[in-house]
Amino acid sequence: MTGSPISPDIRQLPDRRVPSGARPRTREHALTVAAWLAALLVAAVAAVGCGYLLWRGVPTLGRALFFGDAPPLLAMAGLRPVWDGIWPACAGSLYLVGLATLLVLGPGVGCGIYLAEYAGPRARRHLGLAVELLAGVPSIVMGLFGFTLILVLRRTFVPQANTCLLLAAGCLALLVLPPLVVSTRAALESLPHGLRLTGAALGLTRKQTVFRVLLPEAGRGILGGVMLAMGRAAEDTAVILLTGVVANAGLPAGLLAKFEALPFTIYYTAAQYQTEDELARGFGAALVLLVLSGSMMLGAGALQRMMERRHKGEDAWN
């Protein structure tokens, strides 16, 4: 059966169909523009925040901000109390971050190694779920856990137990444990399987392959997790608020003593300031905390590069 003839007007219509490659290219261009705008937005917000903090904080930097009326050498040695400066808070923050890092480093990296290299499917699923649940715990809840632990100890085994530097560092270590575990596991799992085969071909045991081949190669990702943990420990306020930080505690007298910390000093000053000078001291403390966190990040990055050069057989000090 022969169809009806096509009208001449229809035959003369131009082909207005979109080329097959035009839509993907347009969509890709739109996504690229959106990604650039998002990156510029993040950079602009960070620049505005840092710029405002520099504008308000730089004029306060000086000896009075850190030591008040106390002589600097005597204050740093702990021979003279500092009442109007932030030096005790700076020292307390360093003690706190260092102790929390020491407490979390072994369990965090060890758990990540176990999940990536040794755990079976069932253990990996259960432990992974536990790490994810711990990562979702708010910092204030972690602080309440530490405070409740002290109450339980005082009513049972240790009647003299009290909130202190060690308790705060332990709670912070639990708070920053999940990022370190996840980063260690991801760094090891991202390595090519050929590295494991190379270790076996060289006659290395599984333990030797992990510690001599895989861990050096995954060092960048693991140290990235350590830097994230240190940054989180340095800036958190809710945990230490319930586990031992106080105002005007002076330099930490020991692991079981009260302490000061920069995040709490900033929070306390912002909530209780009476004069513009006190508010300016709060901005100065915030700027010092930012510089302190950045210095720790730069130090960890330098250590990472030194370890990478040493692993490659180069002189670590060149």
Secondary structure as UniProt FT lines:
FT   HELIX           8..11
FT   TURN            20..21
FT   HELIX           22..57
FT   HELIX           58..60
FT   HELIX           63..67
FT   TURN            68..69
FT   HELIX           72..76
FT   TURN            77..78
FT   HELIX           87..113
FT   HELIX           114..118
FT   HELIX           121..135
FT   HELIX           139..155
FT   TURN            156..157
FT   TURN            159..160
FT   HELIX           165..189
FT   HELIX           193..201
FT   TURN            202..203
FT   HELIX           206..209
FT   HELIX           210..214
FT   HELIX           215..217
FT   HELIX           219..235
FT   HELIX           238..241
FT   TURN            242..244
FT   TURN            247..248
FT   TURN            255..256
FT   HELIX           262..272
FT   HELIX           276..311
FT   TURN            312..313
FT   TURN            316..317
//
